[in-house]
Amino acid sequence: MDLEIPESLVPPLKFNSVQPSLYRGAYPREINFPFLQTLQLKTIVSLTPEPISAENDPSLYDFAKSNNIKLIHLECAQSGKGKKRGVPTGYTAILEALNIMIHKDLAPVYIHCLNGGQVTSLVIACLRKLQFWSSIAIFNEFINFTANITVNDRNFVEGFKGDINISTSNKVDWLWVGMSKGVIGNHPKIKVNEIDSDPKSKINDDTNI
């Protein structure tokens, strides 16, 4: 009797679980497709110079289409090299990425750049800032996926600010576990706007999320 040995599952380079149903890593290759299928993804967010299309990457495009995965492209430049590299994205793209990651209707989500390093790390660092992580914790996580962290990277994350619109009925469960709405509403850099919320529950009350 011949035994059928299953193929090995190969995750993308620098693959990691960020939170439940939120994953990060490098640009998916064909060898990664069986592994990605096990995640039952709904969304792939590409932080890349060019979008995934039938013309520039037919295999990944067809994989997403056949698995009902939504492809979202947020244009970013390639990661630079060395200690003086610039920041290849802006706050607008980061805010768009956060909006996707924190709403559960698009989860599970896989977010990637070309090499799974600097660009993806900047997005995750800003997510951690939204989650009230300390700078030390944010940059310790950052350095796990990049060769180094530059002054430009630090300044970008520390200066990150903007408005976040959050659907309270669709927010992921892990975002602010145990934190009061009063704390969240007074984030030092990020203005949190609740939408479609229960009028009895405002952002400035002290009940726990």
C-alpha positions in Angstrom: 0.0 0.0 0.0 1.4 3.4 -1.1 1.2 6.1 1.5 0.5 9.6 0.1 2.8 12.0 1.9 1.4 15.6 2.0 3.5 18.4 0.6 5.3 20.6 3.1 3.7 23.9 3.8 6.0 26.8 3.3 5.1 30.2 4.8 6.3 33.4 3.2 9.6 34.8 4.3 9.4 36.6 7.7 5.9 35.3 8.2 4.4 36.0 11.6 1.1 36.2 13.4 0.5 39.8 14.6 -2.9 39.2 16.3 -5.7 36.7 15.8 -6.5 36.6 12.1 -3.9 39.2 11.2 -0.6 38.0 9.6 2.4 39.7 8.2 5.3 38.7 5.9 7.0 39.1 2.6 5.6 39.0 -0.9 3.9 35.6 -1.4 5.4 33.2 -3.9 3.8 30.2 -5.5 5.4 27.9 -3.1 3.6 29.7 -0.3 0.1 29.3 -1.7 -0.8 26.0 0.0 0.2 27.5 3.4 -1.8 30.7 2.8 -4.8 28.5 2.0 -4.7 27.2 5.5 -5.2 30.7 6.9 -8.6 31.1 5.1 -7.7 34.6 4.2 -10.3 37.2 3.1 -7.9 40.0 2.3 -4.3 40.5 1.1 -2.9 44.0 1.6 0.1 44.7 -0.6 2.4 47.5 0.5 4.3 47.6 -2.8 5.2 49.8 -5.7 2.8 48.0 -8.1 -0.5 46.3 -7.4 -1.0 42.5 -7.9 -2.7 42.1 -11.2 -3.3 39.5 -14.0 -0.6 41.3 -16.0 2.3 41.6 -13.5 1.6 38.5 -11.3 -0.9 36.1 -12.8 -0.2 33.2 -10.4 -0.9 35.3 -7.3 -3.8 37.1 -8.9 -5.4 33.8 -9.9 -4.7 32.3 -6.5 -6.5 35.2 -4.8 -9.4 35.1 -7.3 -9.9 31.3 -6.9 -9.9 31.6 -3.1 -12.2 34.6 -2.9 -9.4 36.8 -1.4 -9.8 40.5 -1.8 -6.6 42.2 -3.1 -5.9 45.7 -1.7 -2.9 47.8 -2.9 -1.4 50.6 -0.9 1.4 52.1 -3.0 4.7 52.2 -1.2 8.3 52.6 -2.5 10.8 49.8 -2.1 12.6 49.6 1.2 15.9 51.4 1.2 19.2 50.0 2.5 21.6 51.1 5.2 21.3 53.4 8.3 20.4 56.4 6.2 17.5 54.9 4.3 14.4 57.0 3.9 10.8 56.1 4.8 9.0 54.6 1.8 5.5 55.4 2.8 3.3 58.1 4.3 0.7 58.5 7.0 -2.2 58.4 4.6 -1.2 54.8 3.5 -0.7 53.8 7.1 -4.1 55.0 8.1 -5.7 53.1 5.3 -3.9 50.0 6.3 -5.0 50.4 9.9 -8.5 50.8 8.9 -8.4 47.5 7.1 -6.6 45.6 9.9 -8.9 46.8 12.8 -12.2 45.9 11.1 -13.2 42.2 11.3 -15.3 42.0 8.1 -12.0 41.9 6.1 -10.3 39.3 8.4 -8.3 37.2 8.2 -5.8 39.6 6.7 -2.3 39.0 5.3 -0.3 42.3 5.0 3.0 42.3 3.2 5.7 44.4 1.5 8.3 43.1 -0.9 10.6 41.6 1.7 8.5 41.6 4.9 10.9 44.1 6.5 10.8 47.9 6.8 7.5 48.8 5.1 5.4 46.2 6.9 7.2 46.9 10.2 6.3 50.6 9.9 2.6 49.7 9.5 2.7 47.3 12.4 4.6 49.8 14.6 1.8 52.4 14.0 -0.8 49.7 14.8 1.0 49.1 18.1 1.0 52.9 18.8 -2.7 52.9 18.3 -2.8 50.0 20.8 -0.9 52.1 23.4 2.3 50.0 23.3 5.4 51.7 24.7 8.1 52.9 22.3 10.5 50.2 23.7 8.1 47.4 22.9 7.3 48.8 19.5 10.9 49.1 18.4 11.8 45.7 19.9 9.2 44.1 17.7 10.3 46.2 14.7 14.0 45.1 15.0 12.9 41.4 14.9 12.0 41.8 11.2 14.6 44.3 9.9 18.3 44.4 9.8 18.3 47.7 11.8 16.1 50.6 12.8 17.0 54.0 11.6 16.5 57.5 13.0 14.1 58.1 10.1 12.1 55.0 11.1 11.9 56.1 14.7 10.9 59.6 13.9 8.2 58.4 11.5 6.6 56.1 14.1 7.0 58.6 17.0 5.4 61.3 14.9 2.6 59.2 13.6 -0.7 60.9 13.9 -4.1 61.1 12.2 -7.8 60.4 12.5 -9.1 56.8 12.8 -12.8 56.1 12.1 -13.8 52.9 13.9 -17.1 51.0 13.4 -17.8 49.8 16.9 -20.0 46.9 15.7 -17.2 45.7 13.3 -14.1 46.4 15.4 -11.7 43.5 16.0 -11.9 42.1 19.5 -8.2 42.3 20.3 -7.6 46.0 19.6 -8.0 47.5 23.1 -8.6 44.7 25.4 -9.3 45.9 29.0 -8.9 49.6 28.2 -11.5 52.2 29.1 -13.1 54.3 26.4 -11.9 57.4 28.3 -8.3 56.4 27.8 -8.8 55.5 24.1 -10.6 58.8 23.5 -7.5 60.7 24.8 -4.9 59.1 22.7 -2.0 61.6 22.6 -1.5 61.4 18.8 -4.4 59.6 17.2 -8.0 60.9 17.2 -10.4 58.0 17.5 -13.8 58.5 16.0 -16.5 56.0 16.7 -19.1 55.5 14.0 -22.5 53.6 14.2 -22.0 53.3 18.0 -24.8 52.9 20.5 -25.7 56.5 21.6 -25.7 55.3 25.2 -22.0 54.4 24.9 -19.7 57.4 24.0 -16.0 57.4 23.6 -15.5 59.5 26.8 -17.2 57.1 29.2 -15.1 54.9 31.5 -16.5 51.4 30.6 -14.0 48.9 29.5 -13.7 47.8 25.8 
